[in-house]
């Protein structure tokens, strides 16, 4: 093995660990979200909207770290399902504001069980809650640093 080759081993890549864990956790959401008729990225949109209903697309895009060209088709599908509405702002017609419909608001009640159900599903990992909170803090710090660097 040549000098420096260890840096190129898959097992030494933080990117792979983050990618694989993200995929596994996202897969755990699938049965719960399928019952709601939404995808994981759509669930993320709802998490923001349930917290801040009536948000401009740009602000939603910033919160989710998604480009508007990725977000727009997703929002169109949610609008076609009758879960959100997209309207131009009266104050600034360049802005499109996303608002929950009654059906989108009602979805929140059904989604309230997801975090606890997911925690139960992941409980088999034998990772203490304290470790999960520490991991979340580290990931949030990483995201904050990268987001504010750009």
C-alpha positions as a Markdown table, in Angstrom:
| # | Residue | x | y | z |
|---|---|---|---|---|
| 1 | Unk | 0.0 | 0.0 | 0.0 |
| 2 | Unk | 1.4 | 3.4 | -1.0 |
| 3 | Unk | 1.8 | 6.3 | 1.4 |
| 4 | Unk | -1.5 | 8.2 | 1.6 |
| 5 | Unk | -3.6 | 5.4 | 0.3 |
| 6 | Unk | -5.3 | 5.0 | 3.7 |
| 7 | Unk | -6.9 | 8.3 | 3.1 |
| 8 | Unk | -8.7 | 6.9 | 0.1 |
| 9 | Unk | -10.1 | 3.8 | 1.9 |
| 10 | Unk | -13.9 | 3.8 | 2.0 |
| 11 | Unk | -13.9 | 3.0 | 5.8 |
| 12 | Unk | -11.9 | 6.3 | 6.4 |
| 13 | Unk | -14.4 | 8.6 | 4.6 |
| 14 | Unk | -16.7 | 10.7 | 6.8 |
| 15 | Unk | -18.8 | 11.4 | 3.7 |
| 16 | Unk | -19.6 | 7.7 | 3.3 |
| 17 | Unk | -20.7 | 7.4 | 6.9 |
| 18 | Unk | -22.9 | 10.4 | 6.7 |
| 19 | Unk | -24.4 | 9.3 | 3.4 |
| 20 | Unk | -25.1 | 5.7 | 4.5 |
| 21 | Unk | -26.6 | 6.8 | 7.9 |
| 22 | Unk | -28.7 | 9.4 | 6.1 |
| 23 | Unk | -30.1 | 6.7 | 3.7 |
| 24 | Unk | -30.8 | 4.2 | 6.5 |
| 25 | Unk | -32.6 | 6.8 | 8.6 |
| 26 | Unk | -34.6 | 8.1 | 5.6 |
| 27 | Unk | -35.6 | 4.5 | 4.8 |
| 28 | Unk | -36.9 | 4.1 | 8.3 |
| 29 | Unk | -39.4 | 7.0 | 7.6 |
| 30 | Unk | -40.8 | 5.3 | 4.5 |
| 31 | Unk | -43.6 | 3.3 | 6.0 |
| 32 | Unk | -44.9 | 6.3 | 8.1 |
| 33 | Unk | -44.7 | 8.7 | 5.2 |
| 34 | Unk | -46.2 | 6.3 | 2.7 |
| 35 | Unk | -49.2 | 6.1 | 5.0 |
| 36 | Unk | -49.5 | 9.9 | 4.7 |
| 37 | Unk | -49.0 | 9.8 | 0.9 |
| 38 | Unk | -45.9 | 12.0 | 1.0 |
| 39 | Unk | -42.1 | 11.5 | 0.4 |
| 40 | Unk | -39.3 | 12.3 | 2.8 |
| 41 | Unk | -38.4 | 15.7 | 1.0 |
| 42 | Unk | -42.1 | 16.6 | 1.1 |
| 43 | Unk | -42.1 | 15.8 | 4.9 |
| 44 | Unk | -39.3 | 18.2 | 5.4 |
| 45 | Unk | -41.3 | 20.9 | 3.6 |
| 46 | Unk | -44.2 | 20.2 | 5.9 |
| 47 | Unk | -42.0 | 20.4 | 9.0 |
| 48 | Unk | -41.1 | 23.9 | 8.0 |
| 49 | Unk | -44.7 | 24.9 | 7.1 |
| 50 | Unk | -46.2 | 23.5 | 10.3 |
| 51 | Unk | -43.8 | 25.8 | 12.1 |
| 52 | Unk | -44.1 | 28.8 | 9.8 |
| 53 | Unk | -47.2 | 28.8 | 7.6 |
| 54 | Unk | -47.1 | 31.3 | 4.8 |
| 55 | Unk | -43.4 | 31.3 | 3.9 |
| 56 | Unk | -41.8 | 32.6 | 0.7 |
| 57 | Unk | -40.2 | 29.9 | -1.5 |
| 58 | Unk | -36.8 | 31.6 | -1.1 |
| 59 | Unk | -36.9 | 31.3 | 2.7 |
| 60 | Unk | -38.2 | 27.7 | 2.5 |
| 61 | Unk | -35.3 | 27.0 | 0.1 |
| 62 | Unk | -32.8 | 28.5 | 2.6 |
| 63 | Unk | -34.2 | 26.5 | 5.5 |
| 64 | Unk | -34.1 | 23.2 | 3.7 |
| 65 | Unk | -30.8 | 23.9 | 1.9 |
| 66 | Unk | -32.4 | 23.1 | -1.4 |
| 67 | Unk | -32.2 | 25.1 | -4.7 |
| 68 | Unk | -35.4 | 26.5 | -5.9 |
| 69 | Unk | -35.2 | 24.4 | -9.1 |
| 70 | Unk | -35.3 | 21.3 | -6.9 |
| 71 | Unk | -38.0 | 22.7 | -4.6 |
| 72 | Unk | -40.4 | 24.0 | -7.2 |
| 73 | Unk | -41.4 | 20.6 | -8.7 |
| 74 | Unk | -41.9 | 19.2 | -5.2 |
| 75 | Unk | -44.1 | 22.1 | -4.3 |
| 76 | Unk | -46.1 | 21.7 | -7.5 |
| 77 | Unk | -46.8 | 18.1 | -6.6 |
| 78 | Unk | -48.0 | 19.1 | -3.1 |
| 79 | Unk | -50.2 | 21.8 | -4.6 |
| 80 | Unk | -51.7 | 19.2 | -7.1 |
| 81 | Unk | -52.5 | 17.0 | -4.1 |
| 82 | Unk | -54.3 | 19.9 | -2.5 |
| 83 | Unk | -51.9 | 20.1 | 0.5 |
| 84 | Unk | -50.4 | 23.6 | -0.1 |
| 85 | Unk | -51.1 | 26.7 | -2.1 |
| 86 | Unk | -48.6 | 28.8 | -4.0 |
| 87 | Unk | -49.5 | 32.5 | -4.4 |
| 88 | Unk | -47.6 | 35.6 | -5.5 |
| 89 | Unk | -47.0 | 38.0 | -2.6 |
| 90 | Unk | -49.2 | 41.1 | -2.8 |
| 91 | Unk | -46.3 | 43.3 | -1.5 |
| 92 | Unk | -43.7 | 41.9 | -3.9 |
| 93 | Unk | -45.0 | 39.9 | -6.9 |
| 94 | Unk | -41.5 | 38.4 | -7.4 |
| 95 | Unk | -42.1 | 36.4 | -4.2 |
| 96 | Unk | -44.1 | 33.2 | -4.2 |
| 97 | Unk | -45.6 | 32.4 | -0.8 |
| 98 | Unk | -46.4 | 28.8 | 0.3 |
| 99 | Unk | -49.4 | 28.3 | 2.6 |
| 100 | Unk | -50.9 | 25.1 | 4.0 |
| 101 | Unk | -54.4 | 24.2 | 2.9 |
| 102 | Unk | -56.8 | 22.6 | 5.4 |
| 103 | Unk | -55.7 | 19.2 | 4.2 |
| 104 | Unk | -52.0 | 20.2 | 4.8 |
| 105 | Unk | -52.8 | 21.4 | 8.3 |
| 106 | Unk | -54.8 | 18.2 | 9.0 |
| 107 | Unk | -51.7 | 16.1 | 8.0 |
| 108 | Unk | -49.9 | 17.5 | 11.0 |
| 109 | Unk | -52.2 | 15.6 | 13.4 |
| 110 | Unk | -51.4 | 12.3 | 11.5 |
| 111 | Unk | -47.6 | 13.1 | 11.5 |
| 112 | Unk | -47.3 | 13.7 | 15.2 |
| 113 | Unk | -46.7 | 10.0 | 15.9 |
| 114 | Unk | -43.8 | 9.8 | 13.5 |
| 115 | Unk | -40.9 | 11.0 | 15.7 |
| 116 | Unk | -41.8 | 8.6 | 18.5 |
| 117 | Unk | -42.4 | 5.7 | 16.2 |
| 118 | Unk | -39.1 | 6.3 | 14.4 |
| 119 | Unk | -37.3 | 6.4 | 17.8 |
| 120 | Unk | -38.9 | 3.1 | 18.7 |
| 121 | Unk | -37.7 | 1.6 | 15.3 |
| 122 | Unk | -34.2 | 2.9 | 15.8 |
| 123 | Unk | -34.1 | 1.9 | 19.5 |
| 124 | Unk | -32.5 | -1.5 | 18.4 |
| 125 | Unk | -29.3 | 0.4 | 17.5 |
| 126 | Unk | -28.2 | 0.4 | 21.2 |
| 127 | Unk | -27.2 | 4.1 | 21.0 |
| 128 | Unk | -27.9 | 6.1 | 24.1 |
| 129 | Unk | -30.2 | 9.1 | 23.8 |
| 130 | Unk | -27.3 | 11.3 | 25.1 |
| 131 | Unk | -25.1 | 10.1 | 22.2 |
| 132 | Unk | -27.8 | 10.9 | 19.7 |
| 133 | Unk | -28.2 | 14.4 | 21.2 |
| 134 | Unk | -24.4 | 14.9 | 21.0 |
| 135 | Unk | -24.4 | 13.7 | 17.3 |
| 136 | Unk | -27.2 | 16.1 | 16.5 |
| 137 | Unk | -25.3 | 19.0 | 18.1 |
| 138 | Unk | -22.2 | 18.1 | 16.0 |
| 139 | Unk | -24.2 | 17.8 | 12.8 |
| 140 | Unk | -26.0 | 21.1 | 13.5 |
| 141 | Unk | -22.6 | 22.8 | 14.1 |
| 142 | Unk | -21.3 | 21.3 | 10.8 |
| 143 | Unk | -24.4 | 22.5 | 8.9 |
| 144 | Unk | -24.3 | 26.0 | 10.5 |
| 145 | Unk | -20.6 | 26.4 | 9.7 |
| 146 | Unk | -21.0 | 25.2 | 6.1 |
| 147 | Unk | -24.2 | 27.2 | 5.5 |
| 148 | Unk | -22.7 | 30.4 | 6.8 |
| 149 | Unk | -19.4 | 29.9 | 4.9 |
| 150 | Unk | -21.2 | 30.0 | 1.5 |
